[in-house]
């Protein structure tokens, strides 16, 4: 099962809704890592074998490119623009139910690809 780490810009209600559906979710707030740099958030997620979900597209895309260029691994970055919470929860549920954890490693995943 994919473990998901929600960046600090993701509403708590997303975590609650996904947990009610049985998914393994932790938030930046719960990890007590609020205010940590984006790079350190991604490193933490990787160290805990989690994929990160964020709305911070520009910064995390750049970090992904740097990681790949420097041969630094990560467990995947799910990127999305701000959307209604219901849309986010449905798309993440679809992704978490169907994606292979190995296919996420060192990749950018666009949440919009999982919206019906």
C-alpha positions in Angstrom: 0.0 0.0 0.0 1.2 3.5 -0.8 1.8 5.7 2.3 0.9 9.3 1.6 2.5 12.4 3.2 0.4 15.5 2.9 2.2 18.8 2.5 1.3 21.6 4.9 -0.8 23.4 2.2 -3.2 20.4 1.9 -6.4 20.8 4.1 -6.6 18.4 7.1 -10.0 17.3 5.8 -8.3 15.5 2.9 -6.3 13.4 5.4 -9.5 12.7 7.4 -11.5 11.6 4.4 -8.7 9.4 3.1 -8.2 7.7 6.5 -11.9 7.0 6.6 -11.4 5.1 3.3 -8.6 3.1 4.9 -5.5 4.8 3.5 -2.3 5.3 5.4 -1.9 9.1 5.6 0.2 11.5 7.7 0.3 15.3 7.5 3.2 17.7 8.0 1.4 18.9 11.1 1.2 15.4 12.6 4.8 14.8 11.8 5.6 18.1 13.6 7.6 19.3 10.7 5.7 22.4 9.8 8.0 25.1 8.4 10.6 22.7 7.2 12.0 23.4 3.7 10.4 21.7 0.7 13.6 19.7 0.1 13.6 18.5 3.7 9.9 17.6 3.5 10.6 15.4 0.5 13.7 13.9 2.2 11.6 13.1 5.3 8.8 11.5 3.1 11.4 9.4 1.4 13.1 8.3 4.7 9.7 7.2 5.9 8.9 5.4 2.6 6.0 7.8 1.8 4.9 9.6 -1.4 4.3 13.4 -0.9 1.2 15.2 -2.1 1.3 19.0 -2.6 -0.2 22.0 -4.3 3.3 23.6 -4.5 3.8 22.6 -8.2 6.6 25.0 -9.1 8.9 24.3 -6.2 8.5 20.6 -6.0 8.9 20.2 -9.8 12.2 22.0 -9.5 13.2 19.8 -6.6 12.3 16.7 -8.5 14.5 17.8 -11.4 17.4 18.4 -9.0 17.0 15.1 -7.3 17.0 13.2 -10.7 20.0 15.2 -11.9 21.9 14.4 -8.7 20.8 10.8 -8.6 18.9 11.3 -5.4 15.9 9.0 -5.0 12.4 9.9 -3.7 9.2 7.9 -3.4 7.2 10.0 -5.8 5.6 13.5 -5.8 1.9 13.9 -6.5 1.2 17.4 -7.8 -2.1 19.2 -8.1 -3.5 22.7 -8.4 -6.0 23.7 -5.8 -9.3 21.8 -6.4 -12.5 21.1 -4.4 -11.8 18.8 -1.5 -14.2 16.1 -2.8 -12.4 16.1 -6.2 -9.0 15.7 -4.5 -10.2 12.9 -2.2 -11.8 11.0 -5.1 -8.7 11.4 -7.3 -6.3 10.4 -4.6 -8.4 7.4 -3.7 -8.4 6.3 -7.3 -4.6 6.8 -7.5 -3.9 5.1 -4.2 -6.1 2.1 -5.1 -4.6 1.6 -8.6 -1.1 2.9 -8.7 1.9 0.6 -8.1 4.3 2.0 -5.5 7.3 1.1 -7.7 5.9 3.2 -10.5 5.8 6.3 -8.3 9.4 6.1 -7.3 11.4 9.1 -8.7 8.4 10.3 -10.6 6.0 13.2 -10.8 2.4 12.1 -10.7 -0.2 14.7 -11.8 -3.4 14.3 -9.8 -5.4 15.7 -12.8 -4.6 12.4 -14.6 -6.7 10.6 -11.9 -9.8 12.8 -12.1 -12.7 11.4 -14.0 
